């Protein structure tokens, strides 16, 4: 493989097997189910107690569904996650329960939960008899939580549930055990980027900020860049391939402008450009043919050309013969003494005298005789097998009419109004030297840094939003100096969109520019930015398994409504719905009735 040439893997998801829960999920107490309900990917598994709680989540799949048509993929039922295989053929059919990072379509959310419970081997009859730890969006709308609680308690009849924020669970997993930490969490996912201040282990929801940019917008921007650069490969530049480029070939520039200046150097470009090889078929080159096959194909082409020229000569001979018969008929009119018809025919033929008519008859007779001889010679040549490796040149020369023949035939053109089809010479097509593999390569140069840069500079894609650095500065300015100093000592990066190489160095550079001279700060990247949310939720579930202060039971759901939330170290802040009391409405009604009665009495007295 040439230097810096990388083929697309085009990974196809394998269908998930239906697992068995096993003895780990059945003990004296039901084992909690942990669901990281992300807008890009759903991760599900068991929070098994013990020294070894188990490896990564047992189930990971894309949070998309596609309702198949009748007969498609063996049935018309909906396909979910990894059961879809490759997403690109079904891209126009894909649907997600999420609006940005908030689940709003509970019908599709139910399909995701059905898929998770079925493939995890939940064996309860008619219900899911396990506590569930479920992630939700930052400052999740009450209506979304209400619908989710209704789905879990009414449809699956779960015993209890706990909600938490994925980035806070990741923070919980990476902090020292049994410690209360403060810090700033920068969480960048598939749809949004959040900056969350944590004070004494609890979320300060009033100062949270969201940037509506994430991995989805980055992939879309990279797709537009490459489609504009390679308009001949529009269909091949798919979102799945763009996500592969982002995950494996992109990086964050520590200084964006300086990095762009480096890319202007030809040597730097040649050493750092990544050539992404698109799939192509080499059969178009014809290089797989053997010499015998090439010789046979050449002979077949020669025979076809000979037959084509012979057919054209026959057609030309037939046309000339018809013209000659017409001229002879006019000559017979002269010999028979029909002078009126003869002169009328001469005018139609655009001739002036009988001598001119006789001259044209002689020339046309000679041309017809010569054409008959050439046809006989061509038939003889077709009967002879072609043995020479390069026979086409002399044979084609024999088949072509001579210059005298062409001139003699052109002499008759003014006699007739019909256009005479000329004999087309076979054109020898010269195939240029063409590297098909190089034509199907995408040169990804500055695009490696331009696409991820949008979370720092949203103006690159026309978004009127502040980037991460500006938003971070805005949040810090809302706190006193001592709180600022405490927060920047623990800047925590998590989420799949923070896994670019150079992300940590870029954040350190931005903090160095915004913080006072010689002040200290510390930036930490999650040990696994993608899975730490699930690991943290699992650790939290095991630590609070018997803590009734953090779990919402079915009884509490029925009493306080689906939007009810019990707060804990990784949860949102619960803001209940405040409705006007009914007593105030009744008192207003009583006051209005009293006023009307008093008004009626006064009117009676006046009367």
C-alpha positions, -999 to 999 in steps of 0.1 A, spaced: 0 0 0 12 35 -9 21 59 18 -8 76 36 -34 56 16 -62 42 39 -91 21 26 -125 26 40 -135 -3 63 -173 2 57 -179 -18 89 -213 -36 88 -229 -41 122 -236 -78 131 -270 -86 146 -269 -89 183 -275 -124 198 -302 -129 223 -282 -133 255 -292 -150 287 -291 -131 319 -276 -160 337 -273 -164 375 -257 -129 379 -291 -113 373 -310 -134 398 -300 -131 434 -316 -122 467 -323 -88 452 -331 -80 416 -300 -68 398 -303 -33 383 -303 -27 346 -282 2 334 -292 19 302 -271 47 288 -298 62 264 -277 83 241 -288 99 209 -260 82 190 -258 49 207 -276 29 233 -255 9 259 -272 -16 281 -260 -41 307 -263 -54 342 -249 -38 374 -237 -70 389 -225 -68 425 -192 -84 435 -155 -79 431 -157 -81 394 -188 -64 382 -181 -76 346 -167 -61 314 -182 -34 292 -219 -32 285 -233 -64 270 -253 -45 244 -243 -15 222 -263 -4 192 -272 27 172 -303 45 185 -321 44 152 -351 24 138 -364 17 104 -399 4 96 -394 -21 68 -420 -25 40 -438 -58 33 -414 -84 22 -383 -63 29 -356 -82 49 -379 -111 54 -407 -91 70 -424 -59 75 -416 -54 112 -394 -26 124 -356 -31 124 -336 -16 153 -299 -9 159 -275 -35 148 -302 -55 131 -301 -29 103 -266 -39 92 -253 -11 70 -272 22 75 -265 38 42 -290 19 20 -317 27 46 -306 62 54 -338 78 41 -359 54 63 -340 59 95 -359 74 124 -347 84 159 -367 90 190 -345 120 198 -349 157 190 -313 166 195 -305 149 228 -341 147 242 -363 117 236 -396 129 222 -410 100 202 -420 74 228 -432 50 202 -397 47 188 -382 48 223 -403 17 231 -388 -1 202 -353 6 216 -362 -6 250 -379 -37 236 -347 -45 217 -326 -39 248 -347 -61 272 -351 -89 246 -314 -92 238 -303 -89 274 -324 -119 282 -349 -104 306 -371 -134 314 -398 -118 335 -433 -127 323 -453 -96 314 -430 -71 331 -393 -61 337 -387 -71 373 -355 -51 377 -346 -16 389 -334 6 360 -308 33 359 -315 55 329 -295 85 316 -313 117 305 -304 150 290 -292 180 310 -321 200 323 -344 174 307 -379 189 301 -405 176 326 -428 164 298 -400 141 284 -394 126 318 -431 122 324 -435 102 292 -405 81 299 -417 73 335 -451 65 321 -436 41 295 -414 24 321 -440 20 349 -471 14 328 -457 -6 299 -429 -25 315 -441 -24 351 -407 -19 365 -403 -17 404 -382 15 405 -361 38 384 -334 64 389 -325 91 364 -291 107 359 -270 127 335 -246 108 314 -217 132 318 -222 133 356 -221 96 357 -188 97 338 -175 123 362 -186 100 391 -166 71 376 -134 91 372 -133 109 405 -117 93 436 -140 71 456 -160 86 484 -148 121 476 -168 153 470 -154 172 440 -160 205 423 -151 211 387 -162 220 352 -175 192 329 -172 197 292 -193 170 276 -195 169 238 -218 142 223 -235 135 190 -260 164 190 -249 189 217 -220 201 237 -226 210 274 -205 229 299 -216 219 335 -202 235 366 -201 212 396 -200 227 431 -194 204 460 -205 174 441 -238 188 429 -248 203 395 -252 241 394 -281 240 369 -285 278 368 -251 283 351 -252 253 327 -247 262 291 -254 242 259 -239 246 224 -260 230 197 -231 214 179 -217 179 182 -206 149 162 -236 149 139 -230 185 127 -192 178 124 -199 148 101 -224 168 80 -199 196 76 -171 172 65 -195 156 41 -203 189 25 -166 198 23 -156 166 5 -186 166 -18 -177 201 -30 -141 190 -35 -150 158 -53 -184 163 -71 -177 131 -91 -181 110 -60 -212 125 -44 -229 91 -38 -197 75 -23 -192 103 2 -216 90 28 -222 100 64 -210 66 77 -177 71 59 -174 107 72 -179 94 107 -151 69 101 -128 97 89 -136 117 120 -130 88 144 -98 77 129 -81 105 109 -92 139 124 -75 158 151 -79 191 170 -53 218 161 -38 234 191 -35 267 171 -59 266 142 -44 295 122 -9 283 126 -19 248 116 -35 261 84 -2 279 76 17 246 80 -7 229 55 3 255 29 38 239 27 38 213 -1 61 190 19 39 192 50 9 185 29 24 155 12 35 140 45 3 146 64 -25 142 38 -46 111 42 -57 95 10 -89 76 16 -94 49 -10 -129 44 -22 -140 10 -35 -138 5 -72 -139 -23 -98 -107 -30 -117 -126 -48 -145 -130 -15 -164 -92 -14 -170 -92 -47 -190 -59 -56 -174 -72 -90 -164 -73 -103 -200 -46 -127 -212 -27 -121 -244 -47 -148 -262 -80 -132 -251 -68 -98 -263 -58 -112 -296 -92 -129 -300 -110 -97 -291 -90 -78 -316 -98 -102 -344 -135 -100 -335 -134 -63 -337 -117 -65 -371 -143 -89 -385 -171 -66 -373 -154 -36 -390 -150 -56 -423 -187 -66 -422 -198 -31 -415 -178 -16 -444 -190 -44 -467 -226 -36 -458 -221 1 -465 -205 -7 -499 -235 -28 -508 -259 0 -498 -238 25 -518 -238 2 -548 -275 -3 -547 -280 35 -546 -257 41 -575 -274 13 -595 -307 30 -590 -293 63 -602 -277 47 -632 -311 30 -642 -327 64 -640 -302 80 -663 -305 51 -688 -343 56 -688 -338 93 -697 -314 82 -725 -340 58 -738 -365 87 -741 -340 105 -764 -336 73 -785 -374 69 -788 -378 105 -799 -399 116 -769 -383 150 -769 -407 168 -746 -403 143 -718 -366 141 -724 -361 179 -720 -383 178 -689 -362 150 -674 -329 169 -682 -342 200 -664 -351 178 -633 -315 163 -635 -300 199 -637 -283 191 -671 -280 212 -702 -273 187 -731 -274 150 -741 -236 150 -741 -235 159 -704 -260 131 -698 -238 106 -716 -207 117 -697 -225 111 -663 -237 77 -674 -202 66 -683 -187 78 -650 -215 62 -629 -212 29 -649 -175 28 -641 -181 35 -604 -207 8 -602 -184 -17 -618 -155 -8 -595 -177 -11 -564 -188 -46 -575 -152 -57 -577 -144 -43 -543 -173 -62 -528 -161 -95 -543 -126 -88 -530 -140 -81 -495 -160 -113 -495 -128 -132 -503 -110 -115 -475 -137 -124 -449 -133 -161 -458 -96 -161 -449 -88 -166 -412 -68 -138 -396 -35 -151 -383 -13 -121 -380 -12 -103 -346 -16 -69 -362 -38 -74 -392 -61 -45 -388 -40 -18 -405 -35 -33 -440 -70 -48 -442 -87 -16 -432 -66 3 -458 -79 -21 -485 -114 -16 -474 -112 22 -477 -122 38 -510 -94 55 -530 -91 92 -536 -101 88 -572 -133 69 -561 -143 96 -538 -138 123 -564 -158 103 -590 -186 98 -566 -187 135 -557 -192 143 -593 -228 130 -591 -238 149 -560 -254 178 -578 -276 154 -598 -298 143 -569 -314 159 -539 -308 129 -516 -278 131 -494 -253 103 -501 -241 87 -469 -204 88 -468 -182 59 -458 -171 63 -422 -136 55 -415 -131 34 -384 -116 55 -356 -89 38 -336 -96 48 -300 -65 54 -280 -70 46 -243 -51 71 -221 -29 60 -193 -54 63 -164 -49 52 -128 -84 42 -117 -73 37 -81 -60 72 -78 -92 86 -93 -111 69 -65 -90 85 -37 -102 113 -14 -73 136 -3 -83 146 32 -59 174 41 -70 205 60 -104 188 63 -89 168 91 -88 199 113 -115 220 98 -144 197 106 -137 193 144 -129 230 147 -166 239 146 -171 233 183 -146 260 189 -156 282 160 -193 276 151 -191 305 127 -173 281 102 -207 266 94 -227 298 98 -239 291 133 -244 323 155 -233 306 187 -203 309 210 -177 282 209 -164 261 238 -138 286 249 -161 316 249 -189 298 267 -164 285 293 -152 321 299 -188 333 302 -196 307 328 -164 314 349 -172 351 349 -205 344 367 -186 332 398 -163 349 423 -126 346 419 -122 319 445 -149 298 430 -133 302 395 -100 291 409 -116 260 424 -135 251 392 -105 253 368 -85 229 390 -107 201 376 -118 206 340 -131 173 329 -136 163 293 -160 135 284 -182 124 255 -175 108 221 -168 141 204 -139 148 228 -118 118 216 -99 137 189 -62 138 194 -51 172 206 -84 180 224 -68 181 259 -39 203 246 -63 227 229 -84 231 261 -52 238 281 -41 264 256 -76 281 257 -75 281 295 -40 295 295 -52 324 274 -82 332 295 -69 327 330 -47 353 350 -10 352 347 7 323 366 -26 309 377 -29 271 378 -55 248 362 -58 212 353 -75 194 324 -85 158 327 -98 135 299 -121 107 308 -104 73 308 -130 61 282 -151 91 270 -177 69 253 -183 42 279 -175 60 312 -211 72 314 -223 36 315 -195 25 339 -203 54 362 -241 46 361 -232 10 370 -209 21 399 -236 45 411 -263 17 410 -241 -6 430 -232 21 456 -269 31 461 -286 -2 456 -304 0 490 -307 38 492 -344 46 490 -337 83 488 -325 81 451 -349 56 436 -384 65 423 -408 37 431 -441 29 414 -460 42 444 -442 76 442 -448 77 405 -486 72 410 -487 98 438 -464 126 424 -466 121 387 -443 110 360 -422 142 360 -411 135 396 -374 132 402 -353 123 433 -321 143 433 -286 128 438 -250 135 429 -255 127 392 -290 139 386 -307 170 373 -323 195 397 -360 188 402 -382 218 395 -418 208 401 -446 221 379 -464 249 398 -501 251 390 -525 277 404 -544 263 434 -581 254 431 -588 273 463 -577 306 448 -601 300 419 -630 293 443 -623 323 464 -622 345 433 -656 331 423 -671 337 457 -658 373 457 -673 379 423 -707 365 434 -707 387 465 -699 417 444 -727 410 421 -751 405 450 -741 438 466 -745 456 433 -780 441 429 -790 453 465 -778 488 458 -798 490 427 -829 479 445 -825 505 472 -821 532 446 -852 520 429 
